């Protein structure tokens, strides 16, 4: 679907992507202006729609693009040879903080996409989020040394408890951001709260 765009020289692709990401991140899907995007990218509106078809397809393309870039960077940095469950998860948290600093616009766009209420894109985004969550769940836990957990524990249930806890924390962070005028997600506060749960879970579930 996007072959014409992907055949462009990289510099032009980057200009279009960066302009569109910034506009969507700042204004959300409904209020984002394709006129502003093409102005910032230095192309015509006709060309933008020639490459992507419409605003919705552009938005969904960018969501996939941002997730792919961040996932590639994340898995390049994380040490999947680390077998301790909580050490690995803490490592993941620190990498996320590093990526937040390196790619702030990508994270802002993804945050807005997660919070997006527009019926035009919400269903598709929610489906993509579920697929990503399921895929990353398995990969992040791959190779973990579960022998460190107490013998009287059902590991599957323990992982569900931990996963549900952090999913709930994420939901609360998103809800708070949605109520905020800036839609800013306080990751530092979230990571500090997560650390409290890490300590509790280590005490409860490890031998």
LUMVEX-350670 format. One record per residue (C-alpha): residue number from 1; residue in three letters; chain; x, y, z. Coordinates in Angstrom, 1 decimal. Each point is the difference from the previous one (the first is absolute). Layout:
i,aa,ch,X,Y,Z
NUM,ALA,A,X,Y,Z
...
! end
This chain:
i,aa,ch,X,Y,Z
1,UNK,A,0.0,0.0,0.0
2,UNK,A,2.8,2.4,0.8
3,UNK,A,2.5,-1.1,-2.7
4,UNK,A,0.1,3.3,-1.7
5,UNK,A,0.9,1.8,3.2
6,UNK,A,2.6,-2.6,1.0
7,UNK,A,1.7,0.4,-3.4
8,UNK,A,0.7,3.6,0.7
9,UNK,A,3.5,1.1,1.0
10,UNK,A,0.5,-0.3,3.8
11,UNK,A,0.3,3.8,0.6
12,UNK,A,-3.4,0.6,-1.6
13,UNK,A,-1.6,-2.8,1.9
14,UNK,A,1.4,1.4,3.3
15,UNK,A,-1.3,3.5,-0.7
16,UNK,A,-3.5,-1.3,-0.6
17,UNK,A,0.0,-2.4,2.9
18,UNK,A,1.4,2.6,2.5
19,UNK,A,-2.5,2.7,-1.1
20,UNK,A,-2.9,-2.4,0.3
21,UNK,A,1.1,-1.4,3.3
22,UNK,A,0.4,3.5,1.5
23,UNK,A,-3.4,1.1,-1.2
24,UNK,A,-1.9,-3.1,1.3
25,UNK,A,1.9,0.0,3.3
26,UNK,A,-0.8,3.7,0.7
27,UNK,A,-3.6,0.0,-1.1
28,UNK,A,-1.3,-3.6,-0.1
29,UNK,A,-1.7,-1.7,-2.9
30,UNK,A,-3.1,2.2,-0.5
31,UNK,A,1.7,3.4,0.3
32,UNK,A,3.2,-0.8,-1.8
33,UNK,A,0.2,1.9,-3.3
34,UNK,A,1.4,-1.7,-3.1
35,UNK,A,0.5,3.6,-1.4
36,UNK,A,2.5,0.6,2.9
37,UNK,A,1.7,-3.3,-0.7
38,UNK,A,0.6,0.6,-3.6
39,UNK,A,1.1,3.6,0.7
40,UNK,A,2.6,-1.3,2.5
41,UNK,A,1.1,-2.8,-2.3
42,UNK,A,0.3,2.2,-3.1
43,UNK,A,-2.3,-2.1,-2.2
44,UNK,A,-3.5,0.4,-1.5
45,UNK,A,-3.1,-1.4,1.6
46,UNK,A,-0.7,-2.0,-3.1
47,UNK,A,3.4,-1.8,0.4
48,UNK,A,-0.8,-0.8,3.7
49,UNK,A,-3.2,-1.7,-1.0
50,UNK,A,1.7,-1.6,-3.0
51,UNK,A,2.3,-1.7,2.5
52,UNK,A,-2.5,-0.9,2.7
53,UNK,A,-3.5,0.2,-1.4
54,UNK,A,-1.5,1.9,2.8
55,UNK,A,0.6,1.4,3.5
56,UNK,A,-1.1,-3.2,1.7
57,UNK,A,2.5,-2.1,-1.9
58,UNK,A,2.8,2.5,0.7
59,UNK,A,-0.8,-0.2,3.8
60,UNK,A,0.0,-3.8,0.1
61,UNK,A,3.2,-0.1,-2.1
62,UNK,A,1.7,2.3,2.5
63,UNK,A,-1.3,-2.0,3.0
64,UNK,A,1.6,-3.2,-1.5
65,UNK,A,3.2,2.0,-0.9
66,UNK,A,0.5,1.4,3.5
67,UNK,A,-0.7,-3.3,1.7
68,UNK,A,2.5,-1.8,-2.3
69,UNK,A,2.8,2.6,0.5
70,UNK,A,-0.4,-0.1,3.8
71,UNK,A,-0.3,-3.8,0.1
72,UNK,A,3.2,-0.4,-2.1
73,UNK,A,1.9,2.3,2.3
74,UNK,A,-1.4,-1.6,3.1
75,UNK,A,1.0,-3.6,-1.1
76,UNK,A,3.4,1.2,-1.1
77,UNK,A,0.7,1.3,3.5
78,UNK,A,-1.7,-2.5,2.4
79,UNK,A,2.1,-2.9,1.2
80,UNK,A,-2.3,-3.0,-0.6
81,UNK,A,2.8,-2.2,1.5
82,UNK,A,-0.8,1.4,3.4
83,UNK,A,-2.1,-2.7,1.5
84,UNK,A,-1.2,1.6,3.2
85,UNK,A,-3.6,1.2,-0.5
86,UNK,A,0.1,3.2,2.0
87,UNK,A,3.4,1.0,-1.2
88,UNK,A,-1.1,-0.4,-3.6
89,UNK,A,-3.2,2.0,0.6
90,UNK,A,1.9,2.8,1.8
91,UNK,A,2.4,0.0,-3.0
92,UNK,A,-3.0,0.4,-2.3
93,UNK,A,-1.1,3.0,2.1
94,UNK,A,3.4,1.7,-0.2
95,UNK,A,0.2,-0.5,-3.8
96,UNK,A,-3.5,1.5,-0.4
97,UNK,A,1.2,3.1,1.9
98,UNK,A,3.0,0.2,-2.3
99,UNK,A,-2.2,-0.3,-3.1
100,UNK,A,-2.3,2.7,1.3
101,UNK,A,2.9,2.4,0.0
102,UNK,A,1.2,-1.1,-3.4
103,UNK,A,-3.3,-0.1,-1.8
104,UNK,A,-2.4,2.4,1.8
105,UNK,A,-2.1,0.7,-3.0
106,UNK,A,-0.6,-3.7,-0.8
107,UNK,A,-1.1,-0.7,3.6
108,UNK,A,-2.3,3.1,0.0
109,UNK,A,-1.6,-1.2,-3.2
110,UNK,A,-0.5,-3.5,1.4
111,UNK,A,-1.4,1.4,3.2
112,UNK,A,-2.6,2.1,-2.0
113,UNK,A,-0.8,-3.1,-2.1
114,UNK,A,-0.7,-2.0,3.2
115,UNK,A,-2.2,2.8,1.3
116,UNK,A,-1.8,0.6,-3.3
117,UNK,A,-3.8,-0.1,0.2
118,UNK,A,-0.7,0.7,-3.7
119,UNK,A,-2.3,-2.8,-1.3
120,UNK,A,1.8,0.2,-3.3
121,UNK,A,3.2,-1.5,1.4
122,UNK,A,-0.6,-1.3,3.5
123,UNK,A,-1.1,-3.5,-0.9
124,UNK,A,3.1,-0.6,-2.3
125,UNK,A,2.4,1.5,2.6
126,UNK,A,-1.5,-2.1,2.8
127,UNK,A,0.5,-3.2,-2.1
128,UNK,A,3.6,1.0,-0.7
129,UNK,A,0.7,0.6,3.6
130,UNK,A,-1.3,-3.4,1.0
131,UNK,A,2.1,-1.7,-2.6
132,UNK,A,3.1,1.9,1.2
133,UNK,A,-0.7,-0.8,3.6
134,UNK,A,-0.5,-3.7,-0.6
135,UNK,A,3.2,-0.2,-2.1
136,UNK,A,2.2,2.0,2.5
137,UNK,A,-1.4,-1.9,3.0
138,UNK,A,1.5,-3.3,-1.3
139,UNK,A,3.3,1.5,-1.2
140,UNK,A,0.8,2.0,3.2
141,UNK,A,-0.6,-3.1,2.2
142,UNK,A,2.0,-2.3,-2.3
143,UNK,A,2.8,-2.0,1.7
144,UNK,A,-0.9,1.1,3.5
145,UNK,A,1.3,-2.2,2.9
146,UNK,A,-3.3,-0.9,1.7
147,UNK,A,1.8,-2.2,2.5
148,UNK,A,0.5,3.1,2.1
149,UNK,A,-3.7,0.1,0.7
150,UNK,A,-1.4,-1.8,3.0
151,UNK,A,-0.8,-3.7,-0.6
152,UNK,A,-3.5,0.4,1.4
153,UNK,A,-0.9,2.7,-2.6
154,UNK,A,-1.8,-0.6,-3.3
155,UNK,A,2.3,1.9,-2.3
156,UNK,A,-2.7,0.7,-2.6
157,UNK,A,-2.2,1.6,2.6
158,UNK,A,2.9,2.0,1.5
159,UNK,A,0.8,1.4,-3.4
160,UNK,A,-3.6,0.9,-0.5
161,UNK,A,-0.1,1.8,3.3
162,UNK,A,3.2,1.9,-0.9
163,UNK,A,-1.2,0.8,-3.5
164,UNK,A,-3.5,1.1,1.1
165,UNK,A,1.6,2.2,2.6
166,UNK,A,2.2,1.9,-2.4
167,UNK,A,-2.8,0.1,-2.6
168,UNK,A,-2.1,1.7,2.6
169,UNK,A,2.7,2.4,0.8
170,UNK,A,0.4,0.9,-3.7
171,UNK,A,-3.8,0.5,-0.3
172,UNK,A,0.1,2.3,3.0
173,UNK,A,2.8,2.0,-1.5
174,UNK,A,-1.9,0.3,-3.3
175,UNK,A,-3.2,1.0,1.8
176,UNK,A,1.8,2.7,1.9
177,UNK,A,1.7,1.2,-3.2
178,UNK,A,-3.3,0.1,-1.8
179,UNK,A,-1.4,2.4,2.7
180,UNK,A,3.1,2.2,-0.2
181,UNK,A,-0.2,3.0,-2.4
182,UNK,A,3.4,-1.0,-1.4
183,UNK,A,-0.6,-3.7,-0.2
184,UNK,A,3.4,-0.4,1.7
185,UNK,A,0.8,-3.5,1.4
186,UNK,A,2.1,0.2,3.2
187,UNK,A,2.2,-2.9,-0.7
188,UNK,A,2.4,0.8,2.8
189,UNK,A,-2.8,-0.3,2.5
190,UNK,A,-1.2,-3.2,-1.6
191,UNK,A,3.5,-1.5,0.1
192,UNK,A,0.3,0.9,3.7
193,UNK,A,-3.3,-1.6,0.8
194,UNK,A,1.0,-3.1,-2.0
195,UNK,A,3.1,-0.3,2.1
196,UNK,A,-2.1,-0.3,3.1
197,UNK,A,-1.9,-2.9,-1.6
198,UNK,A,3.3,-1.6,-1.1
199,UNK,A,1.1,-0.2,3.6
200,UNK,A,-3.3,-1.4,1.2
201,UNK,A,-0.1,-2.6,-2.7
202,UNK,A,3.6,-1.1,0.6
203,UNK,A,-0.7,-0.5,3.7
204,UNK,A,-3.3,-1.8,-0.7
205,UNK,A,0.9,-2.2,-2.9
206,UNK,A,3.7,-0.8,0.2
207,UNK,A,1.5,-2.7,2.2
! end
